[in-house]
Amino acid sequence: MKDLAELHGQCSDLVICDFVCPFEKTRREFNADYLVFVNTINESIYEDTNKFFESPMVFNFEVKHKNSAYYSRMIGDELVRELKKL
């Protein structure tokens, strides 16, 4: 995923990746500029993920409820503010 994101990043200013990343070490290695923690379930349907998942300690935004209309606007507004700072 990281290699693909970097490849697309060479052609675009903005790359959005959406994937389950259960390990803190892997999140650090991915080195996202902005991290959204979607924290809407207590357990995955995948038992192996449940056993190993490490909740992120550092993130930019946390989604706590399943409300895509609300959160997509909130995250979008925050990303626009961040981009204006650059």
PDB file of N, CA, C and O in Angstrom:
ATOM      1  N   MET A   1       0.833  -1.188   0.000  1.00  0.00           N
ATOM      2  CA  MET A   1       0.000   0.000   0.000  1.00  0.00           C
ATOM      3  C   MET A   1       0.874   1.246   0.000  1.00  0.00           C
ATOM      4  O   MET A   1       0.591   2.208  -0.714  1.00  0.00           O
ATOM      5  N   LYS A   2       1.931   1.229   0.796  1.00  0.00           N
ATOM      6  CA  LYS A   2       2.805   2.404   0.872  1.00  0.00           C
ATOM      7  C   LYS A   2       3.450   2.679  -0.484  1.00  0.00           C
ATOM      8  O   LYS A   2       3.494   3.828  -0.924  1.00  0.00           O
ATOM      9  N   ASP A   3       3.950   1.643  -1.147  1.00  0.00           N
ATOM     10  CA  ASP A   3       4.587   1.827  -2.453  1.00  0.00           C
ATOM     11  C   ASP A   3       3.601   2.389  -3.468  1.00  0.00           C
ATOM     12  O   ASP A   3       3.947   3.277  -4.247  1.00  0.00           O
ATOM     13  N   LEU A   4       2.388   1.880  -3.462  1.00  0.00           N
ATOM     14  CA  LEU A   4       1.359   2.363  -4.380  1.00  0.00           C
ATOM     15  C   LEU A   4       1.018   3.825  -4.095  1.00  0.00           C
ATOM     16  O   LEU A   4       0.872   4.620  -5.023  1.00  0.00           O
ATOM     17  N   ALA A   5       0.893   4.178  -2.836  1.00  0.00           N
ATOM     18  CA  ALA A   5       0.599   5.562  -2.461  1.00  0.00           C
ATOM     19  C   ALA A   5       1.725   6.493  -2.896  1.00  0.00           C
ATOM     20  O   ALA A   5       1.471   7.583  -3.408  1.00  0.00           O
ATOM     21  N   GLU A   6       2.956   6.069  -2.693  1.00  0.00           N
ATOM     22  CA  GLU A   6       4.090   6.903  -3.100  1.00  0.00           C
ATOM     23  C   GLU A   6       4.147   7.056  -4.615  1.00  0.00           C
ATOM     24  O   GLU A   6       4.472   8.134  -5.113  1.00  0.00           O
ATOM     25  N   LEU A   7       3.840   6.006  -5.346  1.00  0.00           N
ATOM     26  CA  LEU A   7       3.829   6.074  -6.802  1.00  0.00           C
ATOM     27  C   LEU A   7       2.783   7.076  -7.288  1.00  0.00           C
ATOM     28  O   LEU A   7       3.067   7.915  -8.143  1.00  0.00           O
ATOM     29  N   HIS A   8       1.583   6.985  -6.741  1.00  0.00           N
ATOM     30  CA  HIS A   8       0.524   7.928  -7.126  1.00  0.00           C
ATOM     31  C   HIS A   8       0.839   9.341  -6.634  1.00  0.00           C
ATOM     32  O   HIS A   8       0.461  10.322  -7.274  1.00  0.00           O
ATOM     33  N   GLY A   9       1.524   9.444  -5.509  1.00  0.00           N
ATOM     34  CA  GLY A   9       1.886  10.751  -4.970  1.00  0.00           C
ATOM     35  C   GLY A   9       2.838  11.514  -5.873  1.00  0.00           C
ATOM     36  O   GLY A   9       2.911  12.740  -5.798  1.00  0.00           O
ATOM     37  N   GLN A  10       3.565  10.810  -6.721  1.00  0.00           N
ATOM     38  CA  GLN A  10       4.460  11.474  -7.667  1.00  0.00           C
ATOM     39  C   GLN A  10       3.670  12.187  -8.757  1.00  0.00           C
ATOM     40  O   GLN A  10       4.180  13.112  -9.390  1.00  0.00           O
ATOM     41  N   CYS A  11       2.428  11.762  -8.979  1.00  0.00           N
ATOM     42  CA  CYS A  11       1.598  12.334 -10.041  1.00  0.00           C
ATOM     43  C   CYS A  11       0.482  13.224  -9.513  1.00  0.00           C
ATOM     44  O   CYS A  11      -0.210  13.877 -10.293  1.00  0.00           O
ATOM     45  N   SER A  12       0.302  13.257  -8.216  1.00  0.00           N
ATOM     46  CA  SER A  12      -0.815  13.981  -7.622  1.00  0.00           C
ATOM     47  C   SER A  12      -0.394  14.579  -6.292  1.00  0.00           C
ATOM     48  O   SER A  12       0.520  14.078  -5.637  1.00  0.00           O
ATOM     49  N   ASP A  13      -1.061  15.644  -5.899  1.00  0.00           N
ATOM     50  CA  ASP A  13      -0.782  16.268  -4.611  1.00  0.00           C
ATOM     51  C   ASP A  13      -1.478  15.551  -3.461  1.00  0.00           C
ATOM     52  O   ASP A  13      -1.075  15.686  -2.306  1.00  0.00           O
ATOM     53  N   LEU A  14      -2.518  14.792  -3.774  1.00  0.00           N
ATOM     54  CA  LEU A  14      -3.342  14.199  -2.726  1.00  0.00           C
ATOM     55  C   LEU A  14      -3.582  12.717  -3.021  1.00  0.00           C
ATOM     56  O   LEU A  14      -4.038  12.352  -4.105  1.00  0.00           O
ATOM     57  N   VAL A  15      -3.270  11.886  -2.052  1.00  0.00           N
ATOM     58  CA  VAL A  15      -3.521  10.451  -2.144  1.00  0.00           C
ATOM     59  C   VAL A  15      -4.240  10.042  -0.871  1.00  0.00           C
ATOM     60  O   VAL A  15      -3.784  10.342   0.233  1.00  0.00           O
ATOM     61  N   ILE A  16      -5.359   9.359  -1.026  1.00  0.00           N
ATOM     62  CA  ILE A  16      -6.114   8.880   0.121  1.00  0.00           C
ATOM     63  C   ILE A  16      -6.082   7.356   0.118  1.00  0.00           C
ATOM     64  O   ILE A  16      -6.435   6.725  -0.878  1.00  0.00           O
ATOM     65  N   CYS A  17      -5.659   6.768   1.230  1.00  0.00           N
ATOM     66  CA  CYS A  17      -5.599   5.313   1.386  1.00  0.00           C
ATOM     67  C   CYS A  17      -6.550   4.907   2.496  1.00  0.00           C
ATOM     68  O   CYS A  17      -6.616   5.558   3.539  1.00  0.00           O
ATOM     69  N   ASP A  18      -7.279   3.836   2.268  1.00  0.00           N
ATOM     70  CA  ASP A  18      -8.244   3.342   3.241  1.00  0.00           C
ATOM     71  C   ASP A  18      -7.981   1.858   3.441  1.00  0.00           C
ATOM     72  O   ASP A  18      -8.234   1.051   2.547  1.00  0.00           O
ATOM     73  N   PHE A  19      -7.471   1.499   4.617  1.00  0.00           N
ATOM     74  CA  PHE A  19      -7.185   0.098   4.886  1.00  0.00           C
ATOM     75  C   PHE A  19      -7.063  -0.134   6.384  1.00  0.00           C
ATOM     76  O   PHE A  19      -6.799   0.795   7.148  1.00  0.00           O
ATOM     77  N   VAL A  20      -7.256  -1.380   6.795  1.00  0.00           N
ATOM     78  CA  VAL A  20      -7.079  -1.765   8.185  1.00  0.00           C
ATOM     79  C   VAL A  20      -5.589  -1.972   8.420  1.00  0.00           C
ATOM     80  O   VAL A  20      -4.928  -2.726   7.706  1.00  0.00           O
ATOM     81  N   CYS A  21      -5.083  -1.294   9.423  1.00  0.00           N
ATOM     82  CA  CYS A  21      -3.663  -1.392   9.752  1.00  0.00           C
ATOM     83  C   CYS A  21      -3.562  -1.701  11.249  1.00  0.00           C
ATOM     84  O   CYS A  21      -3.506  -0.778  12.062  1.00  0.00           O
ATOM     85  N   PRO A  22      -3.538  -2.978  11.622  1.00  0.00           N
ATOM     86  CA  PRO A  22      -3.682  -3.338  13.033  1.00  0.00           C
ATOM     87  C   PRO A  22      -2.446  -3.109  13.900  1.00  0.00           C
ATOM     88  O   PRO A  22      -2.545  -3.152  15.126  1.00  0.00           O
ATOM     89  N   PHE A  23      -1.279  -2.865  13.289  1.00  0.00           N
ATOM     90  CA  PHE A  23      -0.054  -2.755  14.074  1.00  0.00           C
ATOM     91  C   PHE A  23       0.493  -1.331  14.082  1.00  0.00           C
ATOM     92  O   PHE A  23       0.581  -0.688  13.036  1.00  0.00           O
ATOM     93  N   GLU A  24       0.854  -0.846  15.254  1.00  0.00           N
ATOM     94  CA  GLU A  24       1.435   0.491  15.393  1.00  0.00           C
ATOM     95  C   GLU A  24       2.710   0.613  14.550  1.00  0.00           C
ATOM     96  O   GLU A  24       2.934   1.642  13.912  1.00  0.00           O
ATOM     97  N   LYS A  25       3.525  -0.409  14.548  1.00  0.00           N
ATOM     98  CA  LYS A  25       4.774  -0.375  13.773  1.00  0.00           C
ATOM     99  C   LYS A  25       4.495  -0.143  12.285  1.00  0.00           C
ATOM    100  O   LYS A  25       5.194   0.636  11.638  1.00  0.00           O
ATOM    101  N   THR A  26       3.499  -0.802  11.754  1.00  0.00           N
ATOM    102  CA  THR A  26       3.149  -0.649  10.342  1.00  0.00           C
ATOM    103  C   THR A  26       2.609   0.749  10.065  1.00  0.00           C
ATOM    104  O   THR A  26       2.897   1.331   9.019  1.00  0.00           O
ATOM    105  N   ARG A  27       1.829   1.290  10.994  1.00  0.00           N
ATOM    106  CA  ARG A  27       1.324   2.662  10.806  1.00  0.00           C
ATOM    107  C   ARG A  27       2.480   3.659  10.783  1.00  0.00           C
ATOM    108  O   ARG A  27       2.483   4.589   9.977  1.00  0.00           O
ATOM    109  N   ARG A  28       3.460   3.467  11.665  1.00  0.00           N
ATOM    110  CA  ARG A  28       4.637   4.347  11.658  1.00  0.00           C
ATOM    111  C   ARG A  28       5.394   4.239  10.339  1.00  0.00           C
ATOM    112  O   ARG A  28       5.812   5.251   9.776  1.00  0.00           O
ATOM    113  N   GLU A  29       5.571   3.019   9.848  1.00  0.00           N
ATOM    114  CA  GLU A  29       6.296   2.810   8.593  1.00  0.00           C
ATOM    115  C   GLU A  29       5.546   3.407   7.414  1.00  0.00           C
ATOM    116  O   GLU A  29       6.170   3.917   6.484  1.00  0.00           O
ATOM    117  N   PHE A  30       4.225   3.355   7.433  1.00  0.00           N
ATOM    118  CA  PHE A  30       3.436   3.953   6.347  1.00  0.00           C
ATOM    119  C   PHE A  30       3.624   5.463   6.324  1.00  0.00           C
ATOM    120  O   PHE A  30       3.665   6.082   5.261  1.00  0.00           O
ATOM    121  N   ASN A  31       3.739   6.044   7.512  1.00  0.00           N
ATOM    122  CA  ASN A  31       4.064   7.464   7.661  1.00  0.00           C
ATOM    123  C   ASN A  31       3.056   8.384   6.965  1.00  0.00           C
ATOM    124  O   ASN A  31       3.431   9.230   6.154  1.00  0.00           O
ATOM    125  N   ALA A  32       1.804   8.210   7.287  1.00  0.00           N
ATOM    126  CA  ALA A  32       0.750   9.044   6.706  1.00  0.00           C
ATOM    127  C   ALA A  32       0.886  10.484   7.185  1.00  0.00           C
ATOM    128  O   ALA A  32       1.302  10.733   8.317  1.00  0.00           O
ATOM    129  N   ASP A  33       0.536  11.420   6.329  1.00  0.00           N
ATOM    130  CA  ASP A  33       0.528  12.829   6.710  1.00  0.00           C
ATOM    131  C   ASP A  33      -0.667  13.154   7.599  1.00  0.00           C
ATOM    132  O   ASP A  33      -0.611  14.075   8.414  1.00  0.00           O
ATOM    133  N   TYR A  34      -1.736  12.399   7.440  1.00  0.00           N
ATOM    134  CA  TYR A  34      -2.970  12.639   8.188  1.00  0.00           C
ATOM    135  C   TYR A  34      -3.613  11.285   8.440  1.00  0.00           C
ATOM    136  O   TYR A  34      -3.853  10.529   7.499  1.00  0.00           O
ATOM    137  N   LEU A  35      -3.893  10.972   9.698  1.00  0.00           N
ATOM    138  CA  LEU A  35      -4.434   9.667  10.046  1.00  0.00           C
ATOM    139  C   LEU A  35      -5.819   9.804  10.671  1.00  0.00           C
ATOM    140  O   LEU A  35      -6.007  10.523  11.652  1.00  0.00           O
ATOM    141  N   VAL A  36      -6.783   9.101  10.083  1.00  0.00           N
ATOM    142  CA  VAL A  36      -8.141   9.046  10.621  1.00  0.00           C
ATOM    143  C   VAL A  36      -8.319   7.663  11.249  1.00  0.00           C
ATOM    144  O   VAL A  36      -8.177   6.644  10.574  1.00  0.00           O
ATOM    145  N   PHE A  37      -8.627   7.638  12.530  1.00  0.00           N
ATOM    146  CA  PHE A  37      -8.889   6.389  13.249  1.00  0.00           C
ATOM    147  C   PHE A  37     -10.398   6.163  13.253  1.00  0.00           C
ATOM    148  O   PHE A  37     -11.135   6.883  13.927  1.00  0.00           O
ATOM    149  N   VAL A  38     -10.855   5.166  12.503  1.00  0.00           N
ATOM    150  CA  VAL A  38     -12.279   4.831  12.457  1.00  0.00           C
ATOM    151  C   VAL A  38     -12.532   3.817  13.571  1.00  0.00           C
ATOM    152  O   VAL A  38     -12.259   2.624  13.434  1.00  0.00           O
ATOM    153  N   ASN A  39     -13.054   4.327  14.662  1.00  0.00           N
ATOM    154  CA  ASN A  39     -13.222   3.572  15.902  1.00  0.00           C
ATOM    155  C   ASN A  39     -14.709   3.344  16.158  1.00  0.00           C
ATOM    156  O   ASN A  39     -15.271   3.869  17.120  1.00  0.00           O
ATOM    157  N   THR A  40     -15.341   2.556  15.286  1.00  0.00           N
ATOM    158  CA  THR A  40     -16.795   2.407  15.353  1.00  0.00           C
ATOM    159  C   THR A  40     -17.255   1.019  15.773  1.00  0.00           C
ATOM    160  O   THR A  40     -18.455   0.787  15.918  1.00  0.00           O
ATOM    161  N   ILE A  41     -16.322   0.091  15.970  1.00  0.00           N
ATOM    162  CA  ILE A  41     -16.711  -1.262  16.393  1.00  0.00           C
ATOM    163  C   ILE A  41     -15.815  -1.702  17.552  1.00  0.00           C
ATOM    164  O   ILE A  41     -14.689  -1.227  17.695  1.00  0.00           O
ATOM    165  N   ASN A  42     -16.321  -2.595  18.356  1.00  0.00           N
ATOM    166  CA  ASN A  42     -15.528  -3.155  19.458  1.00  0.00           C
ATOM    167  C   ASN A  42     -14.745  -4.380  19.024  1.00  0.00           C
ATOM    168  O   ASN A  42     -13.681  -4.671  19.569  1.00  0.00           O
ATOM    169  N   GLU A  43     -15.278  -5.102  18.033  1.00  0.00           N
ATOM    170  CA  GLU A  43     -14.660  -6.322  17.559  1.00  0.00           C
ATOM    171  C   GLU A  43     -14.829  -6.449  16.064  1.00  0.00           C
ATOM    172  O   GLU A  43     -15.868  -6.096  15.506  1.00  0.00           O
ATOM    173  N   SER A  44     -13.794  -6.957  15.424  1.00  0.00           N
ATOM    174  CA  SER A  44     -13.839  -7.266  14.001  1.00  0.00           C
ATOM    175  C   SER A  44     -14.498  -8.624  13.803  1.00  0.00           C
ATOM    176  O   SER A  44     -14.610  -9.404  14.748  1.00  0.00           O
ATOM    177  N   ILE A  45     -14.930  -8.906  12.594  1.00  0.00           N
ATOM    178  CA  ILE A  45     -15.438 -10.251  12.306  1.00  0.00           C
ATOM    179  C   ILE A  45     -14.280 -11.234  12.131  1.00  0.00           C
ATOM    180  O   ILE A  45     -14.488 -12.444  12.038  1.00  0.00           O
ATOM    181  N   TYR A  46     -13.059 -10.696  12.088  1.00  0.00           N
ATOM    182  CA  TYR A  46     -11.870 -11.523  11.905  1.00  0.00           C
ATOM    183  C   TYR A  46     -11.162 -11.712  13.250  1.00  0.00           C
ATOM    184  O   TYR A  46     -10.594 -10.769  13.801  1.00  0.00           O
ATOM    185  N   GLU A  47     -11.203 -12.920  13.760  1.00  0.00           N
ATOM    186  CA  GLU A  47     -10.633 -13.210  15.073  1.00  0.00           C
ATOM    187  C   GLU A  47      -9.140 -12.910  15.140  1.00  0.00           C
ATOM    188  O   GLU A  47      -8.655 -12.439  16.169  1.00  0.00           O
ATOM    189  N   ASP A  48      -8.398 -13.177  14.055  1.00  0.00           N
ATOM    190  CA  ASP A  48      -6.957 -12.907  14.085  1.00  0.00           C
ATOM    191  C   ASP A  48      -6.672 -11.416  14.221  1.00  0.00           C
ATOM    192  O   ASP A  48      -5.714 -11.025  14.888  1.00  0.00           O
ATOM    193  N   THR A  49      -7.499 -10.582  13.590  1.00  0.00           N
ATOM    194  CA  THR A  49      -7.342  -9.127  13.725  1.00  0.00           C
ATOM    195  C   THR A  49      -7.642  -8.702  15.159  1.00  0.00           C
ATOM    196  O   THR A  49      -6.933  -7.862  15.715  1.00  0.00           O
ATOM    197  N   ASN A  50      -8.667  -9.263  15.754  1.00  0.00           N
ATOM    198  CA  ASN A  50      -9.009  -8.940  17.147  1.00  0.00           C
ATOM    199  C   ASN A  50      -7.861  -9.250  18.093  1.00  0.00           C
ATOM    200  O   ASN A  50      -7.600  -8.490  19.025  1.00  0.00           O
ATOM    201  N   LYS A  51      -7.184 -10.349  17.862  1.00  0.00           N
ATOM    202  CA  LYS A  51      -6.099 -10.768  18.752  1.00  0.00           C
ATOM    203  C   LYS A  51      -4.918  -9.809  18.703  1.00  0.00           C
ATOM    204  O   LYS A  51      -4.266  -9.575  19.720  1.00  0.00           O
ATOM    205  N   PHE A  52      -4.638  -9.255  17.533  1.00  0.00           N
ATOM    206  CA  PHE A  52      -3.404  -8.497  17.348  1.00  0.00           C
ATOM    207  C   PHE A  52      -3.591  -6.986  17.244  1.00  0.00           C
ATOM    208  O   PHE A  52      -2.608  -6.247  17.292  1.00  0.00           O
ATOM    209  N   PHE A  53      -4.824  -6.510  17.103  1.00  0.00           N
ATOM    210  CA  PHE A  53      -5.049  -5.087  16.843  1.00  0.00           C
ATOM    211  C   PHE A  53      -4.527  -4.207  17.982  1.00  0.00           C
ATOM    212  O   PHE A  53      -4.815  -4.450  19.154  1.00  0.00           O
ATOM    213  N   GLU A  54      -3.772  -3.207  17.623  1.00  0.00           N
ATOM    214  CA  GLU A  54      -3.263  -2.203  18.567  1.00  0.00           C
ATOM    215  C   GLU A  54      -3.906  -0.862  18.207  1.00  0.00           C
ATOM    216  O   GLU A  54      -3.646  -0.323  17.131  1.00  0.00           O
ATOM    217  N   SER A  55      -4.726  -0.331  19.078  1.00  0.00           N
ATOM    218  CA  SER A  55      -5.354   0.960  18.801  1.00  0.00           C
ATOM    219  C   SER A  55      -4.281   2.028  18.648  1.00  0.00           C
ATOM    220  O   SER A  55      -3.319   2.057  19.415  1.00  0.00           O
ATOM    221  N   PRO A  56      -4.440   2.901  17.667  1.00  0.00           N
ATOM    222  CA  PRO A  56      -3.432   3.953  17.507  1.00  0.00           C
ATOM    223  C   PRO A  56      -3.438   4.911  18.682  1.00  0.00           C
ATOM    224  O   PRO A  56      -4.497   5.279  19.192  1.00  0.00           O
ATOM    225  N   MET A  57      -2.267   5.307  19.104  1.00  0.00           N
ATOM    226  CA  MET A  57      -2.125   6.265  20.195  1.00  0.00           C
ATOM    227  C   MET A  57      -2.102   7.689  19.643  1.00  0.00           C
ATOM    228  O   MET A  57      -2.480   8.636  20.332  1.00  0.00           O
ATOM    229  N   VAL A  58      -1.657   7.830  18.399  1.00  0.00           N
ATOM    230  CA  VAL A  58      -1.549   9.142  17.762  1.00  0.00           C
ATOM    231  C   VAL A  58      -2.345   9.112  16.460  1.00  0.00           C
ATOM    232  O   VAL A  58      -2.133   8.238  15.619  1.00  0.00           O
ATOM    233  N   PHE A  59      -3.264  10.068  16.296  1.00  0.00           N
ATOM    234  CA  PHE A  59      -4.039  10.198  15.063  1.00  0.00           C
ATOM    235  C   PHE A  59      -4.532  11.631  14.981  1.00  0.00           C
ATOM    236  O   PHE A  59      -4.533  12.357  15.976  1.00  0.00           O
ATOM    237  N   ASN A  60      -4.948  12.032  13.795  1.00  0.00           N
ATOM    238  CA  ASN A  60      -5.421  13.399  13.601  1.00  0.00           C
ATOM    239  C   ASN A  60      -6.915  13.550  13.859  1.00  0.00           C
ATOM    240  O   ASN A  60      -7.376  14.605  14.294  1.00  0.00           O
ATOM    241  N   PHE A  61      -7.661  12.493  13.591  1.00  0.00           N
ATOM    242  CA  PHE A  61      -9.113  12.578  13.715  1.00  0.00           C
ATOM    243  C   PHE A  61      -9.647  11.204  14.077  1.00  0.00           C
ATOM    244  O   PHE A  61      -9.196  10.197  13.532  1.00  0.00           O
ATOM    245  N   GLU A  62     -10.610  11.154  14.998  1.00  0.00           N
ATOM    246  CA  GLU A  62     -11.225   9.885  15.388  1.00  0.00           C
ATOM    247  C   GLU A  62     -12.706   9.893  15.031  1.00  0.00           C
ATOM    248  O   GLU A  62     -13.449  10.790  15.429  1.00  0.00           O
ATOM    249  N   VAL A  63     -13.120   8.892  14.284  1.00  0.00           N
ATOM    250  CA  VAL A  63     -14.527   8.676  13.959  1.00  0.00           C
ATOM    251  C   VAL A  63     -15.069   7.717  15.006  1.00  0.00           C
ATOM    252  O   VAL A  63     -14.590   6.590  15.131  1.00  0.00           O
ATOM    253  N   LYS A  64     -16.079   8.172  15.764  1.00  0.00           N
ATOM    254  CA  LYS A  64     -16.590   7.365  16.877  1.00  0.00           C
ATOM    255  C   LYS A  64     -17.940   6.720  16.605  1.00  0.00           C
ATOM    256  O   LYS A  64     -18.347   5.805  17.320  1.00  0.00           O
ATOM    257  N   HIS A  65     -18.639   7.193  15.572  1.00  0.00           N
ATOM    258  CA  HIS A  65     -19.978   6.681  15.275  1.00  0.00           C
ATOM    259  C   HIS A  65     -20.115   6.484  13.772  1.00  0.00           C
ATOM    260  O   HIS A  65     -19.443   7.152  12.987  1.00  0.00           O
ATOM    261  N   LYS A  66     -20.980   5.577  13.383  1.00  0.00           N
ATOM    262  CA  LYS A  66     -21.228   5.336  11.964  1.00  0.00           C
ATOM    263  C   LYS A  66     -22.192   6.401  11.445  1.00  0.00           C
ATOM    264  O   LYS A  66     -23.411   6.242  11.503  1.00  0.00           O
ATOM    265  N   ASN A  67     -21.617   7.486  10.939  1.00  0.00           N
ATOM    266  CA  ASN A  67     -22.393   8.587  10.385  1.00  0.00           C
ATOM    267  C   ASN A  67     -21.542   9.227   9.296  1.00  0.00           C
ATOM    268  O   ASN A  67     -20.929  10.272   9.514  1.00  0.00           O
ATOM    269  N   SER A  68     -21.505   8.601   8.125  1.00  0.00           N
ATOM    270  CA  SER A  68     -20.591   9.033   7.074  1.00  0.00           C
ATOM    271  C   SER A  68     -20.870  10.454   6.584  1.00  0.00           C
ATOM    272  O   SER A  68     -19.930  11.179   6.259  1.00  0.00           O
ATOM    273  N   ALA A  69     -22.115  10.863   6.525  1.00  0.00           N
ATOM    274  CA  ALA A  69     -22.422  12.214   6.058  1.00  0.00           C
ATOM    275  C   ALA A  69     -21.810  13.262   6.990  1.00  0.00           C
ATOM    276  O   ALA A  69     -21.215  14.236   6.529  1.00  0.00           O
ATOM    277  N   TYR A  70     -21.953  13.064   8.267  1.00  0.00           N
ATOM    278  CA  TYR A  70     -21.408  13.994   9.264  1.00  0.00           C
ATOM    279  C   TYR A  70     -19.882  13.994   9.237  1.00  0.00           C
ATOM    280  O   TYR A  70     -19.257  15.048   9.116  1.00  0.00           O
ATOM    281  N   TYR A  71     -19.290  12.809   9.349  1.00  0.00           N
ATOM    282  CA  TYR A  71     -17.835  12.734   9.460  1.00  0.00           C
ATOM    283  C   TYR A  71     -17.118  13.092   8.168  1.00  0.00           C
ATOM    284  O   TYR A  71     -16.033  13.672   8.217  1.00  0.00           O
ATOM    285  N   SER A  72     -17.684  12.768   7.024  1.00  0.00           N
ATOM    286  CA  SER A  72     -17.013  13.136   5.775  1.00  0.00           C
ATOM    287  C   SER A  72     -16.911  14.656   5.655  1.00  0.00           C
ATOM    288  O   SER A  72     -15.905  15.173   5.168  1.00  0.00           O
ATOM    289  N   ARG A  73     -17.930  15.361   6.090  1.00  0.00           N
ATOM    290  CA  ARG A  73     -17.880  16.833   6.063  1.00  0.00           C
ATOM    291  C   ARG A  73     -16.864  17.371   7.078  1.00  0.00           C
ATOM    292  O   ARG A  73     -16.086  18.275   6.773  1.00  0.00           O
ATOM    293  N   MET A  74     -16.885  16.807   8.277  1.00  0.00           N
ATOM    294  CA  MET A  74     -15.948  17.260   9.319  1.00  0.00           C
ATOM    295  C   MET A  74     -14.495  17.035   8.876  1.00  0.00           C
ATOM    296  O   MET A  74     -13.661  17.934   8.987  1.00  0.00           O
ATOM    297  N   ILE A  75     -14.205  15.842   8.382  1.00  0.00           N
ATOM    298  CA  ILE A  75     -12.838  15.526   7.957  1.00  0.00           C
ATOM    299  C   ILE A  75     -12.457  16.367   6.749  1.00  0.00           C
ATOM    300  O   ILE A  75     -11.341  16.882   6.679  1.00  0.00           O
ATOM    301  N   GLY A  76     -13.365  16.509   5.807  1.00  0.00           N
ATOM    302  CA  GLY A  76     -13.092  17.337   4.626  1.00  0.00           C
ATOM    303  C   GLY A  76     -12.771  18.775   5.007  1.00  0.00           C
ATOM    304  O   GLY A  76     -11.814  19.357   4.497  1.00  0.00           O
ATOM    305  N   ASP A  77     -13.562  19.344   5.897  1.00  0.00           N
ATOM    306  CA  ASP A  77     -13.319  20.726   6.339  1.00  0.00           C
ATOM    307  C   ASP A  77     -11.953  20.848   7.017  1.00  0.00           C
ATOM    308  O   ASP A  77     -11.226  21.815   6.790  1.00  0.00           O
ATOM    309  N   GLU A  78     -11.610  19.870   7.844  1.00  0.00           N
ATOM    310  CA  GLU A  78     -10.324  19.919   8.529  1.00  0.00           C
ATOM    311  C   GLU A  78      -9.157  19.768   7.543  1.00  0.00           C
ATOM    312  O   GLU A  78      -8.132  20.436   7.680  1.00  0.00           O
ATOM    313  N   LEU A  79      -9.321  18.893   6.559  1.00  0.00           N
ATOM    314  CA  LEU A  79      -8.251  18.733   5.557  1.00  0.00           C
ATOM    315  C   LEU A  79      -8.058  20.005   4.741  1.00  0.00           C
ATOM    316  O   LEU A  79      -6.927  20.361   4.412  1.00  0.00           O
ATOM    317  N   VAL A  80      -9.136  20.687   4.414  1.00  0.00           N
ATOM    318  CA  VAL A  80      -9.030  21.955   3.687  1.00  0.00           C
ATOM    319  C   VAL A  80      -8.262  22.962   4.521  1.00  0.00           C
ATOM    320  O   VAL A  80      -7.404  23.668   3.990  1.00  0.00           O
ATOM    321  N   ARG A  81      -8.547  23.048   5.822  1.00  0.00           N
ATOM    322  CA  ARG A  81      -7.816  23.954   6.702  1.00  0.00           C
ATOM    323  C   ARG A  81      -6.322  23.606   6.739  1.00  0.00           C
ATOM    324  O   ARG A  81      -5.468  24.491   6.700  1.00  0.00           O
ATOM    325  N   GLU A  82      -6.024  22.310   6.814  1.00  0.00           N
ATOM    326  CA  GLU A  82      -4.624  21.867   6.838  1.00  0.00           C
ATOM    327  C   GLU A  82      -3.918  22.209   5.527  1.00  0.00           C
ATOM    328  O   GLU A  82      -2.772  22.657   5.542  1.00  0.00           O
ATOM    329  N   LEU A  83      -4.580  22.006   4.415  1.00  0.00           N
ATOM    330  CA  LEU A  83      -3.962  22.298   3.114  1.00  0.00           C
ATOM    331  C   LEU A  83      -3.703  23.790   2.941  1.00  0.00           C
ATOM    332  O   LEU A  83      -2.726  24.175   2.298  1.00  0.00           O
ATOM    333  N   LYS A  84      -4.561  24.630   3.505  1.00  0.00           N
ATOM    334  CA  LYS A  84      -4.361  26.068   3.409  1.00  0.00           C
ATOM    335  C   LYS A  84      -3.124  26.522   4.174  1.00  0.00           C
ATOM    336  O   LYS A  84      -2.542  27.561   3.860  1.00  0.00           O
ATOM    337  N   LYS A  85      -2.718  25.737   5.187  1.00  0.00           N
ATOM    338  CA  LYS A  85      -1.529  26.073   5.954  1.00  0.00           C
ATOM    339  C   LYS A  85      -0.242  25.835   5.161  1.00  0.00           C
ATOM    340  O   LYS A  85       0.793  26.432   5.453  1.00  0.00           O
ATOM    341  N   LEU A  86      -0.316  24.962   4.162  1.00  0.00           N
ATOM    342  CA  LEU A  86       0.895  24.609   3.390  1.00  0.00           C
ATOM    343  C   LEU A  86       1.321  25.714   2.442  1.00  0.00           C
ATOM    344  O   LEU A  86       2.314  25.568   1.730  1.00  0.00           O
TER     345      LEU A  86
END
